[in-house]
Amino acid sequence: MKILGLIENFILGGLVTVITSYIGTYFSPLAASIFWVYPFTLLPTIFYMRKNGKDNTFISTFLLKTTFALIILFLVTLTLSKLFLHFGDNIIFVLLTSLGVWFMLGLIYYYLVNVLGLKKYF
């Protein structure tokens, strides 16, 4: 049953990517970005957690941490936007640089929560 839930999550994530790509390419980048920000990928994740016995406190904690992690997403997406504007012909550079930004911001977030004793607030 756990594998089936993961497969369902994978299919939904792929479907969201396909729909977003289609809307952004053939209709409107703005409409695609609005569609993309709906938490489609969070819903099956929450459902999967619930099916596997996680209580509301656990799920709430996950969602709170995800909310703050969205700051990382915002900054990485902003970085991607600027990199594509200036270095768009070098896709490998753009992707690797944004990956590096994501990694560094992730480490900073992890450090702030775990090392500075902020875990009790999450």
C-alpha positions in Angstrom: 0.0 0.0 0.0 2.9 2.4 0.7 4.3 1.9 -2.8 0.9 2.5 -4.4 0.6 5.8 -2.5 4.0 6.9 -3.8 3.1 5.9 -7.3 -0.1 8.0 -7.0 2.0 11.0 -5.8 4.4 10.5 -8.7 1.6 10.4 -11.3 -0.1 13.5 -9.8 3.2 15.4 -9.7 3.9 14.5 -13.4 0.3 15.5 -14.4 0.7 18.9 -12.7 4.0 19.4 -14.5 2.5 18.5 -17.9 -0.5 20.8 -17.4 1.6 23.7 -16.2 4.0 23.2 -19.1 1.2 23.1 -21.6 -0.6 26.2 -20.2 2.7 28.1 -20.0 3.8 27.2 -23.5 0.6 27.5 -25.5 -1.7 29.8 -23.4 -0.1 32.1 -20.9 3.0 32.1 -18.7 1.0 34.1 -16.1 -1.9 31.6 -16.1 0.6 28.7 -15.8 2.3 30.3 -12.8 -1.0 30.9 -11.1 -2.0 27.2 -11.8 1.4 26.0 -10.6 1.2 27.8 -7.2 -1.9 25.8 -6.1 -0.5 23.2 -3.7 -1.5 20.2 -5.9 1.6 18.3 -4.8 0.9 19.0 -1.1 -2.5 17.4 -1.2 -1.4 13.9 -2.1 1.5 14.3 0.4 -0.9 15.1 3.2 -3.2 12.3 2.1 -0.2 9.9 2.1 0.9 11.0 5.5 -2.6 10.5 6.9 -3.0 7.1 5.3 0.3 6.1 7.1 -0.9 7.1 10.5 0.5 10.6 10.9 -1.5 12.8 13.2 -2.7 16.4 12.7 0.2 17.8 14.7 2.7 16.1 12.5 1.0 17.2 9.3 0.6 20.8 10.7 4.3 20.8 11.5 5.2 19.6 8.0 3.0 22.3 6.5 4.5 25.1 8.7 8.1 24.0 7.7 7.0 23.9 4.1 5.6 27.4 4.3 9.0 28.8 5.4 10.8 26.6 2.8 8.7 28.4 0.2 11.0 31.4 0.8 13.8 29.2 -0.7 11.5 28.4 -3.7 10.9 32.1 -4.1 14.6 33.0 -4.1 15.6 30.1 -6.4 12.9 30.9 -8.8 14.0 34.6 -8.8 17.5 33.4 -9.4 16.4 31.2 -12.3 14.5 34.2 -13.8 17.6 36.4 -13.7 20.0 33.7 -14.9 17.8 32.9 -17.9 17.6 36.6 -18.8 21.4 36.9 -18.8 22.7 33.3 -19.5 19.8 31.6 -21.1 21.8 30.1 -23.9 23.9 28.2 -21.3 21.2 26.0 -19.8 23.7 23.9 -17.9 25.1 26.9 -16.2 21.7 28.2 -15.3 20.5 24.9 -13.8 23.7 24.2 -11.9 23.9 27.7 -10.5 20.2 27.6 -9.4 20.9 24.1 -7.9 23.8 25.6 -5.9 21.6 28.5 -4.7 18.9 26.0 -3.6 21.5 23.9 -1.8 23.1 26.8 0.0 19.7 28.2 1.1 18.6 24.8 2.2 21.7 24.4 4.4 21.0 27.9 5.8 17.4 27.0 6.6 18.4 23.7 8.1 21.1 25.4 10.2 18.7 28.1 11.4 16.1 25.6 12.5 18.3 22.9 14.0 21.5 24.5 15.2 20.1 27.7 16.5 17.4 26.0 18.5 14.5 27.1 16.5 13.2 23.6 16.1 10.8 24.1 19.0 9.0 26.7 17.0 8.4 24.2 14.1 
